[in-house]
């Protein structure tokens, strides 16, 4: 069994809080959240306190995500997808198509690995770079510096 790192536990708590709130609006209890987050009740209380401190969760006995918590959760899920795409973590139930299909970068990465399930990547037209600006020659009113030969 592998240990979860701190950020992963916080992300799991937020993720489970959102899922429970969607299934039972206004009825999220700590016992259900502890069970779905795979945490003992006392440690869940500590993590919820930390999440409240950062403004990601509101409420004492019936916790709920704040707007800031929802933004954090969205960024966290994106980070998990990036890690899974590069094989750094495994996400149960997340297929390669789900991972690859979330961005053009993911599709290009899959194509570079030779993944046949990856959707085709359209060539991006590249415009020619503009010519370098010409450096004007010194005009009559501009002082020039010359090397001295002694």
HUCORNOR-V441432 format. One record per residue. N is the residue number from 1. RES is the residue in one letter. PSI is psi in radians with two decimals (none if undefined). D_LAST is the distance of its C-alpha to the last C-alpha in whole Angstrom. Layout:
# HUCORNOR-V441432
<<N:RES:PSI:D_LAST> <N:RES:PSI:D_LAST>>
This chain:
# HUCORNOR-V441432
<<1:X:2.32:79> <2:X:2.62:75> <3:X:2.48:74> <4:X:2.44:73> <5:X:2.87:70> <6:X:-0.85:70> <7:X:-0.63:68> <8:X:-0.69:71> <9:X:-0.79:74> <10:X:-0.75:73> <11:X:-0.71:72> <12:X:-0.71:76> <13:X:-0.81:77> <14:X:-0.73:76> <15:X:-0.80:77> <16:X:-0.61:81> <17:X:-0.75:81> <18:X:-0.74:80> <19:X:-0.75:83> <20:X:-0.68:85> <21:X:-0.58:85> <22:X:-0.70:85> <23:X:-0.68:88> <24:X:1.35:90> <25:X:2.26:88> <26:X:0.09:89> <27:X:0.47:90> <28:X:2.08:88> <29:X:2.82:89> <30:X:-0.61:87> <31:X:-0.76:89> <32:X:-0.68:88> <33:X:-0.73:85> <34:X:-0.76:85> <35:X:-0.83:87> <36:X:-0.45:85> <37:X:-0.06:81> <38:X:0.84:83> <39:X:2.56:82> <40:X:2.67:85> <41:X:-0.78:85> <42:X:-0.66:84> <43:X:-0.61:80> <44:X:-0.74:81> <45:X:-0.75:81> <46:X:-0.77:78> <47:X:-0.68:76> <48:X:-0.65:78> <49:X:-0.73:77> <50:X:-0.74:73> <51:X:-0.63:73> <52:X:-0.72:75> <53:X:-0.63:72> <54:X:0.03:69> <55:X:0.38:72> <56:X:-0.34:72> <57:X:2.53:76> <58:X:2.82:79> <59:X:2.58:82> <60:X:-1.17:84> <61:X:-0.48:87> <62:X:1.47:86> <63:X:2.60:83> <64:X:2.65:81> <65:X:2.46:77> <66:X:3.04:75> <67:X:-0.70:73> <68:X:-0.66:70> <69:X:-0.68:72> <70:X:-0.70:73> <71:X:-0.76:69> <72:X:-0.77:68> <73:X:-0.68:71> <74:X:-0.77:70> <75:X:-0.70:66> <76:X:-0.78:68> <77:X:-0.67:70> <78:X:-0.71:67> <79:X:-0.70:65> <80:X:-0.69:68> <81:X:-0.75:68> <82:X:-0.78:64> <83:X:-0.72:65> <84:X:-0.65:68> <85:X:-0.66:66> <86:X:0.10:64> <87:X:0.29:67> <88:X:-0.50:66> <89:X:2.74:69> <90:X:2.32:73> <91:X:1.93:74> <92:X:2.35:78> <93:X:-0.06:79> <94:X:1.95:76> <95:X:2.86:76> <96:X:-0.62:73> <97:X:-0.66:73> <98:X:-0.76:73> <99:X:-0.79:70> <100:X:-0.61:68> <101:X:-0.06:70> <102:X:-0.22:68> <103:X:2.84:65> <104:X:-0.64:63> <105:X:-0.75:61> <106:X:-0.70:64> <107:X:-0.72:65> <108:X:-0.71:62> <109:X:-0.78:62> <110:X:-0.70:65> <111:X:-0.64:65> <112:X:-0.46:62> <113:X:-0.14:64> <114:X:0.41:67> <115:X:2.02:69> <116:X:-0.31:72> <117:X:-0.13:73> <118:X:2.41:70> <119:X:2.66:70> <120:X:2.51:68> <121:X:2.12:65> <122:X:2.49:64> <123:X:2.34:61> <124:X:2.12:59> <125:X:2.36:57> <126:X:2.15:53> <127:X:2.54:52> <128:X:2.55:48> <129:X:2.56:45> <130:X:2.63:44> <131:X:2.65:41> <132:X:2.45:37> <133:X:2.50:36> <134:X:2.47:34> <135:X:2.10:31> <136:X:2.57:30> <137:X:2.73:27> <138:X:2.32:25> <139:X:3.06:28> <140:X:-0.58:27> <141:X:0.01:27> <142:X:2.31:25> <143:X:2.49:21> <144:X:2.66:19> <145:X:2.28:16> <146:X:2.55:13> <147:X:2.45:10> <148:X:2.48:6> <149:X:1.86:4> <150:X:none:0>>
